[in-house]
């Protein structure tokens, strides 16, 4: 909505944070799936939150 009103936000930091969270989540998911279920679930949460940050930061 911000770009339609002429107001531009800088979301470069949020995009970078989202990408980093997705990478960390993917690594946690790949490394810890065979061992502990809760850490792989945490990896999936990191991927989801990272994607949301990356997608909705303009």
C-alpha positions in Angstrom: 0.0 0.0 0.0 2.9 2.3 0.6 3.9 2.5 -3.0 0.4 3.5 -4.1 0.3 6.5 -1.7 3.6 7.9 -2.9 5.4 6.9 0.4 8.4 4.7 -0.2 9.8 2.4 2.6 13.2 1.1 2.6 13.0 -2.7 3.3 16.5 -3.7 2.3 17.4 -4.8 5.9 14.2 -6.8 6.3 14.8 -8.5 2.9 18.4 -9.5 4.0 17.1 -10.7 7.4 14.4 -12.8 5.7 17.0 -14.4 3.3 19.3 -15.2 6.3 16.4 -16.7 8.3 15.5 -18.9 5.3 19.0 -20.1 4.9 19.5 -20.8 8.6 16.1 -22.6 8.7 17.0 -24.7 5.7 20.3 -25.7 7.2 18.7 -26.6 10.5 16.1 -28.6 8.7 18.6 -30.5 6.6 21.0 -31.2 9.5 18.6 -32.0 12.3 15.8 -33.9 10.6 17.1 -37.4 11.4 18.0 -36.5 15.0 15.5 -34.2 16.7 12.0 -33.3 15.6 11.8 -30.1 17.5 14.9 -28.6 15.9 13.7 -29.4 12.4 10.3 -27.9 13.3 12.2 -24.8 14.5 13.9 -24.8 11.1 10.6 -24.8 9.3 9.4 -21.9 11.5 12.6 -19.9 10.6 12.0 -20.6 6.9 8.4 -19.4 7.2 9.2 -16.2 9.1 12.1 -15.5 6.8 9.8 -15.9 3.7 7.2 -13.6 5.2 9.8 -10.9 6.0 11.3 -11.2 2.5 8.0 -11.2 0.7 6.3 -8.3 2.5 9.2 -5.9 2.9 9.2 -3.4 0.1 
